[in-house]
């Protein structure tokens, strides 16, 4: 065996050794990346669920607020209708009283 054959054998052994290490590193890194991706997906899923729950709570609060405002508006509308009816009744009564007084005055003048 010549010096060249020995050198070539050493180079080939070194290449084979390096290739084994590189393949091992690639397999290890691929596994780590998969694990990291699973962890990241789980974290994103958890955060998404929290955001959805928060949005649902906000929507529920908004719906309750809208209902409360609508109920108060309905109550105010009923109160205003009641006040308008009372005012109209009072005005009508005042007019009737005034007409009766004028009618009584006219009747008194006719009978005198």
PEJO-V679253 format. One line per field, one symbol per residue. ss: DSSP state (A for helix, B for strand, O for the rest). burial: 1 if it has 24 or more other C-alpha atoms within 12 Angstrom, else 0. A space follows every 50 residues. Layout:
ss = ???
burial = ???
This chain:
ss = OOAAAAAAAAAAAAAAAAAAAAAAAAAAAAAAAAAAAAAAAAAAAAAAAA AAAAAAAAAAAAAAAAAAAAAAAAAAAAAAAAAAAAAAAAAAAAAAAAAA AAAAAAAAAAAO
burial = 00000000000000000000000000000000000000000000000000 00000000000000000000000000000000000000000000000000 000000000000
